[in-house]
Amino acid sequence: MSSIDQIEVLGMFPAIGLLGGVQASGREAWRGIVEKVGTESSFLFDYQPESGKARAVFSALKNRRRTGTVLIWHLNLLRLVPFLADADRAVVFLHGIEAWRRMDLLTEWALRKTDLILSNSKYTWDQFVVHNPAFRSALHSIVHLGAGSEIEGTVPAPSTTPKALMLGRMARSENYKGHRQMIEAWPQVLSQMPDAELWIAGDGDLKPELENLAVASGLSSTIQFCGRVSEAHKQTLIHQARCLALPSRGEGFGLVYLEAMRAGRPCLVSNQDAGREVVDPPDAGLSVDPADTADIANKLGRLLTPGNEWECWSAAARHRYESNFTAKHFQNRLNTALAAV
């Protein structure tokens, strides 16, 4: 199984070098697979969307492999499998919104030929079968994601100024992450703690509208838009913040919650998506109704208040990450699922 013509695992990943949760989890997944089977028994097909479908098909044919297992890291890559791989087993991974719609006939046909469907959360799977009930009894396993490694020693204390941090893209196509609701709830937070600050990191075509909303609400002095930040700056923001707030209505998983929990920062999640599976409120944070600004403000007030309750959340968040959600935990879960096919 070690020749270039016949390998053990072939991975199909979308633009693995780019930013994004699918790409970040894909890098960790492939790193764990290569570590297990070796470089000679693995082959990565890195799909670049900007190259066009025709070029992708040509590239797949050029790199065609005989393989024991083909791992398809995004539902939209299923159509390329016949061109790329002659596989004994096919496994596809569902991440979230791309799977929460009725599949077209070609994708459905290709999915029926897979041997195992993996999902990053129970929420992602439940939403998938709502729209595709014919797959309710398909062989399926939940593989929660993971990222990074434990922080050695003591985690830096947050800023004495109560700061809530939002991390994520501000795209119109993803106008469900709770930015607007957080801004609308912020005056109620200030009524509890006038020195509180909301930091919003990230970029996208929705950012100017959100900035205008903050200005129109008279909040520009307490809401800071940080724009796109480097990895080092992101870690600084996390360490200075007292909590991460992302009351999203549609997270398939939410890697940003792991980044916050790793540093002992409790999280505000919504009661409608996979954030609950990651944070397990009230263990490592709290959940809210994202449409209820009073609920958001009250829960934020608790998460921003120093004291014994916050210390318990902080310790629980770090413990939950270190016990379940490091990159190694994720790689072990994935390799176990693949070995069981």
Buried (B, 14 or more C-beta within 10 A) or exposed (E): EEEEEEBBBBBBBBBBEEEBBBBBBBBBBBEBBBEBBBEEBBBBBBBBEEEEEEEBBEBBEEBBBBBBBBBBBBBEBBBBBBBBBEBEBBBBBBBBBBBBEEBEEEBBEBBEEBBBBBBBBEBBBEBBBEEBEEBEEBEBBBBBBBBBEEBEEEBBEBEEEBBBBBBBBBBEEBBBBBBBBBBBBBBBBBEBBEEBBBBBBBBBEBBEEBBEBBEEEEBEEBBBBBEEBEEEEBBEBBBBBBBBBBBBBBBBBBBBBBBBBBBBBBBBBBBBBBBBBBBBBBBBBBBBBBEBBEBBBBBBBBBBBEEEEBEBBBBBBBBBBBEBBBBBBBBBBBBEBBEEB
